[in-house]
Amino acid sequence: GKCVITLGDDCQLQRTVVLCALEISDIDDQLLVLIASGKGADLVPDVMLPATKLHEHESMDAAAKRFISEELPDLGGAMHFGASRAEATEKKSKLGVRSVYLKTTYPVRLRSSLARVGSAQNMNQECFLAGEVLSQVQPLEVANRRDGKRQLFAWLHREVFHKLSACAAKDDTFRQWLENYSRMKPAGSGSDNKQDEAEDQEYQAEKKDRDEESRGTAYV
């Protein structure tokens, strides 16, 4: 993963990760959210706002533009950026190294005439099943990414997004839906195995960072 290692004020190692997140909403106030990620046929629940780490010497604005052009599906229409908000969270890794996550979130309003299939606005309060929600949406995926990663996106109402995020890790219907999707939409083939292995290690490191940061932050 991409991070900066420094000495903190207490002379202990500190790992700093800088993230750019996008809160993209449409005219129906649905959010474009990440719902799953993985490599090949191995997709796992990964529910959060789309986010990317900053590259070396990259500004936050440049990271947002790169992320939209290279890692998000084509959404069509015009995007209007609002004022960003910044936040910091701190955690300790399993190895005891303090990790600080500096995240800037851009609210983005998408103006588009394209029809989108999203979640129902009001789901059953007492029996919320991820598989039922996902059966209503149209997953979006960037095909044939150069890094070999797979990420699924979907348009969800805010309330549904928060509920799905809360239940993703323990809802068996979510994993079953992903297995069915992988069978219907298999990953592309023909890439170099050694390159795949290196990229997979980088992917796992980046996913761990996003998971750790998202567990300490509630999106509102």
N, C-alpha and C positions, 0 to 999 in steps of 0.2 A: 504494500500500500504506500501512498504518498503522505509523508508526515515530516515534522521537524523535531529533532531531538536536541534539547537544551538542558542547562542546569537551572533549576528553579531557585527561588529565594532561600530555600533551605538546603541548597547545594546537593539536592537529589535530582536524579534524571527526570525530566519531564518531556512527555511526548505530546506534541500539539498537532491536531488534525483540523484543517480548515475546510468547511463544507459550504456548498451553495445549494439551497433547496428552492424549488419552485412550487407555488400554490396556484396552479392553473385552474380557473373556473370558467364555465361557459354561461350562456344567457339564462340557463335554467338553474344556475348556481350549483351545478354538479362539479366535483373536483376530479381532475385527472390524477389517479394514484397508481403507484406500483402495487401489484397484487402478488407477484411471484417472481422468482429469479432462479438461475441455475446454469448448468452446462449440459448440453445434449438433451437427453430425455429426463434428466434428474432435475425436476422443478420442485421447489419448496415454497410454502407460503412466506411472503416477504412484504407485508402491507405497511406502506408509509408514503409520504410525499416523495416525489422524484427528487433525488439529490446526487451531487457529484463532488468528488474531492478536487480542490484546486491543483493545477499543475504548477511546476516551478516557474516563478516569475509571472504568473498569470493573475490578472485582476479579477475581481468578483464579477464585473460586467462581462468580461471576456469569457469567463467560465460558464456563465449563464447562456451566452450565445452559442458556445461550443456544444454545450449539453443539449440545447434545443435542436441544433443542426445535425448532430452526430449520434445521439443516444435516445432521442425521443421519436415516437412515430410521427409521421406527417399529419398534422392536425388541420391544415388548411386555415384560411382566414388570417386576420391580423391580430397581433398580440399587443396589449397595452399594459405596460409595467407600472405598478404603484410603488409607493415608498417602501423600502426594505426595512426589515427588523432584524436585529442581531441578538444572539443569546449565546451563553457559554455554559457548558456542563463539565463536571470533573468526575473522573472515575479512576479506579486502580485496576490495572490489568492482572491476569492470573500470575504474572511474574513479579507483581508488586510495583511496576512502573506506573507513575501517575500519568493519566491521559487526560488532556484538556481538549474538548471539542468546541470549536468556534464556528457557529453556524449563522449564515445570513439567509433569510427567507424572503423571496420576492413574490408578492401577490401579482398574479398575471391574469388579465381578463381577455378571454379569447372571443373575438367577433368573427363568426363564421356562419354561412348559410347551410353548411353540411349537416345532414341529419345524423344524430348520434344515439346509440342504444345504451341507456344507462340503467341504474338500479331503480327500483320502486322507492318512492319517497318515504312511505310509512310501512315499515316491516312489523311483523308480529312481535310484540314486546316480550312475550313469555317464551316463545320458541323460535329463537334466531338460529338458523342453520346457514353456514357459509355456502354450502352447495346450492341451496335454494336461491340465494342472492346472485351467485355467479352464473346460474343458469339463465338469468335475465339480461346479462350484459354481453357486449361484444368485445372480447379481448383484443387488444392492440399489441403488436409486436414488431420490432425492427428486424426485418429479415436479413440474414447473411451478414451479421456484424463482423467487422474485421477481427475483433478480439475474441470471437467465439462465444461470448456470453449470451444468455437469453434472459430477457426481462419482459414480463407481461404487464400491460397497463389496462386500466378500465376507468370509465366515468361512473362515479358513485356520488350520491348525495352525502352531505357531511355527516349526518347522523349514522348512516349506514357504514361509512368509512371508519368512524370511531368504533362501532360495534364489531366490524370485521377485523380491525386491528387488534381488538381485545381478545377475540376468540380464535384467531388464526392458528396459534400454536397447538391448540387442544381440540380443534374441530376436525373429526375424521372425514366429514363430508367435503371439507376443503381439499384434503390430500387426494381423495377419490376423484374429485373434479379435475385436479391437476393431472392425475394419471390418465384420465379419459382424454384430456386435451392433448397430452403428449403423444398418445396413440393416433389421434386425428391429425395433429400438426407436428410431425417429427422434425427434429433439428436437421439442418443441412449437414452434408458430409464432404469429405475430400480435403480437409485441412491437415497440416503437418502435425504429427503426434508430439514431437518434442516441443514445438511451439505451443500446442494445446496444453501440455503439462505446465509450462512456465506461466502461461496466461491463467490457468486454473488456480495456481498458487496465489497469483496477484488478485484474482477474483475473490478467493476465500478470505484473504486479508481485508479487502475492501468491504466485503459483506459483513465481516465481524465488526469492523468500525461502525458501519451504518446501524447494525443491530444494537451495539452497545450505546451509541448515541441516542437512538430512538427510544430505548427503554427508559432513558432519563428525561425525556422531553414529551410533553403532551401538545399536540397541534390544536390550535383553536382558531 
